Amino acid sequence: MKLSELQNLGPTTEERLNAVGVASAEELDSVGAIEAYRRLKERYPRETSLNSLYAMLGALLDVRWTELPDEVRARAKAAVSQD
């Protein structure tokens, strides 16, 4: 499945994920949102915010990123804040 077919992810995010080695929904699931976010942040530091992380998490969970539970957001934020 194309990344842009997932909820929350559009063509620009798909392009950027492809550039960092994530070319499909299955690969995003395998790599995980945290690692994908780290790759994006390294390559596109100004364009990549926590909302990108939340969008990918939501895509994997098939929910709007704005509807992610606070606990999920907090754990994800903590995971990338350790970098």
Secondary structure, DSSP 8 states (H G I E B T S, - for coil): --GGGSTT--HHHHHHHHHTT--SHHHHHHH-HHHHHHHHHHHSTTT--HHHHHHHHHHHHTS-GGGS-HHHHHHHHHHHHT-
